[in-house]
């Protein structure tokens, strides 16, 4: 059984989105709860407990799966993949071929793009930007105006 359906299309900044509406109880979501916005059903998995809420939007070929949560005004687009128990909120933007998984938390005005990969228990917030081919993992904490790019790697 599907866990959500799509509302009628709405235009947001000239782009077509559909609000998600829960069809059954799962995780802390109740049947009938309205969520955030997707460009298509392929953006949000019908499996497990992944959910988008608030004014958050996901579009393009981006995908949310596992038990990941997207909320606030977060934007996920292009080919970004959010999975595991990842939590994206605030005004965070994830784009490009970025891959976010594990128990990662990204919030504030953080921006992740390019081929960046964030996993483990990493926490990224503030105005931090991670891009290029950077890899952030383990218990890394990145905040403020930090800029991490190129082939940078965190080490436990």
N, C-alpha and C positions, 0 to 999 in steps of 0.2 A: 504494500500500500504506500502510495506517495505521502510524504510528510508535509508538503505545501503545494499551494496553487499560486498562480499569478493573477494579479488584479488586471483591470483594463490598463492599457498603455497610457503613460503620462509623458509629457515632454519636460525635460529638465535641462536648461541651457541648450536647447535645440536637439538633445539626444533622447531617444525613446527608452524608457525604463518601465518596469513592472514592479509593483510592490508585492512582496511575498506574504502569503496568508497561511498560517499553520492549519493543517487538516487533521492533525492528531497531536496528542501529548507526547513529548519526548524531551529528555533532559529537564530543564526548567521552563520549557515552552509549553503553553497550553493551546489546545485546539481553538482556533479563532483568533489567536494573537496575530497582529500585523507586524511585519518586520521591515527591513530596509528595502533597497531597490536593486534589481538585477536587470541587465540588458537582455538576458535570455535564460531559459531554464538550465542551460548547460553551465552557467556561472556558479550555481549552488547545488551541491550534491543532494540527492533525495535520500541518501543513506546516512547512517550515524546521526550525530547531533549538531553538525555544522549549522550555523545560523548567522544571519545578518540582521541588524536592528537599527533603530534610530533613523538618521538621515544618511547612513552609510550607503555607498553605491559600488557595484562591481559591474564591469562591462568588458567588451572585447572578448578575447579568448581566456581571460583570467578565470580561475576556478578556486572555490572554497570547498574543502572536504574534511573528513575526520570529525573531530570535535571542536574545530576552530570557530572562533567568534569574531565578528566584525561589527563595530558599533560606532556611535557618535557621528562624526562627519567624515569618517575614513573613506578613502577612494582607492579601489583596487582595479587596475585596468591593464590593457595590453595582454601579455602572456603570463602575468604573475600567478604563482601557485601558493595558496595558503592551506596548510594541512596540520595534522596532529592536533595538539591542544593550543595552538597559537591563538593569541588574543591581540587584535588590532583595534585601536580606538582613537578618540580625540580627532585631530585633524590630520592624522597620518596618511601618507600617500605611498602606495606600493605599485610599481609599474615595471615595464620592460619584461625581462625574463627572470625577475627576482623570484626566489624560492624561499618561503618562510615555513618552518615546521618546528616540531618539538613543543616545548613549553614557553616558547618565545613570547615576549610582550613588547609591543611597539605602540607608543602613544605620544601625545603632545603634537608637535608639528613635524615629527620625524618623517624623512623621505628616504625610501629605499628604491633603487632602480638599477637598470643595467642587468648584469648577470650576477648580482650580489646574492649570496646564500646566507641565511640566518637560521640557526638551529640550536638545539640544546635548551638551556635555561636563560638565554640572552635577554637582556632588557635594554631597549633603545627608546629614548625619549628626548624631550626638549626640542631643539632645532637641529638635531643630529642628521647628517646625510651620509648614507652608505651607498656606494655605487661602484661601477666598474666590475671587476671580477673578485671583489672582496668577499672573504669568508669570516663570519662571526659565529662563534660557538661557545660551548661550555657555559660558564657562569658570567660571561662578559657583561659589563655595564657600560653603556655609551650614552652620553647626554650632553647637554649644553649646545654649543655651536660646533661640536666635533664633526670632522670630515674624514671619512675613511674611504679610500678608493684604490684603484689599480689592482694589484695582486695581494693586497694586505691580508694577513691571516691572524686570528687571535690564537694564543697558545694557553693551554690550561696551566 
